């Protein structure tokens, strides 16, 4: 199922939208030809409305408050609680945490560009924040398509729905994060002519403030410390699923 327009392989990434996510998400976007915000699946506690930053006293959370959340709500149904000025709180935390960072102003400009618009739902905010990061590191978003699963009109759940989305998008490969190894039916993809890879995250160290390097913080950290040159640290690569699972098994048995 190559792209009928070019005849070339086409890689799809399908992921829940996340609030100013870590560099690993940008690595997935870098390798995608089409990125689908998986916004019409059930919301669960995780990194969808919160992300870590580094501070003088350790890592701290930036959390978007949610309004009237109910069990079973889809991500695109979850509304933001704007009764408190959480945007000002996040800006203040970022200013304090990155005081003295060489590209602090550029990082804050990225955040301001997201905050200047009113977002009613978590999905809208998260997608906008991801788009702002991609726009900052512009080359990783070049010649890519971005869309929401809710706009595709493809029903179902689990592996089969992911396959159906890939088929609709003429994808020849599917790239995913590590959590999918617990539920993904890899051979069902292959039966449809779609290869599956996992992201081998680069986690490339760069000069950070506040102690020992950690990659598991918002990509805003990369902007504040490295500016646009930080694109050099967005360097993970896809790894075929059999190789990935084999390595994961070796690591588990050696513990």
GICOR-V619376 format. One record per backbone hydrogen bond with DSSP energy under -0.5 kcal/mol. CO is the residue of the C=O (numbers start at 1). NH is the residue of the N-H. If there is no record, write none. Layout:
((CO:NH) (CO:NH))
This chain:
((3:6) (3:7) (8:3) (10:172) (10:173) (11:33) (11:34) (12:175) (13:36) (15:38) (18:20) (18:21) (21:219) (22:25) (22:26) (23:27) (24:28) (25:29) (26:30) (27:31) (28:32) (29:32) (33:145) (34:13) (35:37) (35:147) (36:15) (36:38) (37:39) (37:149) (39:76) (41:75) (47:19) (48:19) (49:64) (51:62) (52:218) (53:60) (55:58) (58:55) (60:53) (61:63) (62:51) (63:65) (65:81) (67:79) (70:73) (73:43) (74:77) (74:78) (75:78) (75:123) (78:122) (79:67) (80:82) (84:86) (85:89) (86:90) (87:91) (88:92) (89:93) (90:94) (91:95) (92:96) (93:97) (94:98) (96:99) (98:101) (101:104) (103:107) (104:108) (105:109) (106:110) (107:111) (108:112) (109:113) (110:114) (111:114) (111:115) (112:116) (114:117) (117:119) (118:120) (120:80) (121:125) (122:126) (123:127) (124:128) (125:129) (126:130) (127:131) (128:132) (129:133) (130:134) (131:135) (132:136) (133:137) (135:138) (136:138) (137:140) (138:141) (139:142) (141:144) (145:35) (147:37) (148:151) (149:152) (149:153) (149:154) (153:155) (157:161) (158:162) (159:163) (160:164) (161:165) (162:166) (163:167) (164:168) (165:169) (166:171) (167:170) (172:195) (173:12) (174:197) (175:14) (176:199) (177:180) (178:181) (179:182) (180:183) (180:184) (184:186) (185:188) (185:189) (186:189) (186:190) (187:191) (188:192) (189:192) (189:194) (190:193) (193:195) (195:174) (196:241) (197:176) (198:200) (198:239) (199:201) (200:237) (206:208) (215:23) (215:217) (217:23) (218:221) (219:223) (220:224) (221:225) (222:226) (222:227) (223:227) (224:103) (226:229) (227:230) (228:231) (229:232) (230:233) (231:234) (233:204) (233:235) (237:200) (239:198) (240:244) (241:245) (242:246) (243:247) (244:248) (245:249) (246:250) (247:251) (248:252) (249:253) (250:254) (251:255) (252:255))
